[in-house]
């Protein structure tokens, strides 16, 4: 059978490629000849993926709890993949930056709109029983989520709001001592650091500090202001960054707040989260006032940050009851 011109051209290109690398093209063609056809299940390691759920109790809904958190971490990995592309781009353009932030927003949209799986997708009685076998682990310990925050904004924006002005010129190490999430993982009774927080810091502190230093000039906020200062039209990028701000700092934590109210709020005493985190004070954005891009919001918008969402959630849940 005669080769078509297209096949001959591709063979010629392959020959040039392997010659340039000092490789024998015929050997690679042998490998192609003998290799099995790739299957979908092998390519995505499906059998391994489906074997990664190991419940600690016999309650069926625990498996739902595990899988949803695994899905969440995969979405976080997708977001960090986009963050890295933006930060390490040699000739960053507004168009490239905007497209990648739009992707991240799509990932967070999928997460927030699917969180009903956690809110209404498990029996409360089962959850309140199997959760006790998870101590002291907590969703608080998601290192990837903290990395997304570090990539998204200037590190000072992650410092507890009571310390931001005081530590505005401090070292990253000093700022890290007062990062907001440490105050959400204190024992409700004593105010001491929980074991959950101690484990988390031991595993990730060095990695967080290095990432914060690496992204000091290449986080999304710094890059946005750099492009704007150089005269670029950043209006579309600003729109996407505002969406990201809302997704990460309002929609996502309040999805968890809604779940916590559903499963943990009791009258007269609320149930503590598995890691001992003070979820009532830690999750609502109106308490934290964590805002990545304050220059993109009005004073009124920042003052009311997340307030309307919380009130609407509480009203909805009370109506269900």
C-alpha positions, 0 to 999 in steps of 0.5 A, a space after each residue: 500500500 502506498 503512503 499518502 503524502 500526509 503520512 510521508 510528511 509525518 514520517 519525515 518529521 518524526 525522523 528529523 525529531 529523533 535524529 535531532 535527539 540522537 535516537 533511532 526512530 525504528 526502535 520507537 516505531 517497534 514500541 508503537 507496533 507492539 503497544 496495546 491500545 490505550 483504554 479509558 479506564 487505564 488512562 485515568 486509573 479508574 480502578 485505583 480511583 474507585 478504590 480510594 474510599 475507606 470508610 471508618 464506620 458501617 454507616 453508608 453515608 460516610 462514603 458520600 462524605 469521603 467521595 465529595 471531599 475527594 472531588 473537592 480536592 481534585 477541583 482544588 488541584 485544577 485551580 492550582 494548576 491554573 494559578 501556576 500557569 498564570 504566575 509562571 507565564 513569561 509574557 503574561 497578557 490580560 487575555 491569558 490571565 483572564 481566561 485562566 481566572 475564568 477557568 478557576 471560577 468555573 471550578 468553584 462554581 461547580 463546587 458551590 452548586 454541588 454542595 447540596 450533596 453535603 447539605 441535604 445528601 446525607 442523613 443527619 443521624 448517620 452524620 452525627 454518628 460517623 463524624 465522631 470516628 473522624 476526630 481530629 481530622 477536619 476539612 479545615 486541614 485542606 492545604 490546597 485551599 490555603 495554597 489557592 488563597 496564597 496564589 490569589 492575593 497579597 499575603 497580608 490580606 490573609 492576616 486576621 483583620 485585627 492585625 493587618 494594619 499593624 503587620 502590613 510591613 512585617 515579614 511573611 513569617 511574622 504575618 503567618 503567625 497571625 494568619 486568619 485561619 489559626 483563629 478558627 482552630 482554637 478550642 472552644 473552652 480554653 482558646 488553645 490551639 487544637 490538635 487539628 491546627 497543630 497537625 496542619 501547621 506541622 505538615 504544611 507551614 514550610 510549604 505555605 511560607 515558601 509559596 507565599 515568598 514565591 508568589 509575593 510578586 506573582 500572586 493575582 493581586 500583584 499581577 493585576 496591578 502590574 498590568 493595570 499600571 502598564 496601561 492594559 485594559 483590565 476591565 474583563 480581568 477585574 470582573 473575573 477577579 471579583 467573581 473569584 473573590 466572591 467564590 472563595 471568600 463568600 460562596 464556598 465558606 458559606 456553603 460549609 456554613 449552611 452544612 454546619 447549620 444543617 448538621 451541627 446547630 442545636 438548641 440550646 448548644 451548638 455541636 463543635 466541628 470534628 476538629 474543634 474549630 469554632 465554625 460559628 465564628 470561623 465560617 461567616 465572611 462578615 466576621 472574617 472580612 477576608 477580601 482578596 481585592 479591596 480596590 475592586 469593591 466599594 466601601 459599602 460592599 465590603 462593609 456588607 461582605 457576606 451578610 445578606 447570604 448568611 441571613 438568607 441561608 438561615 431563613 431558608 433553613 428555618 423555613 425547612 424546619 
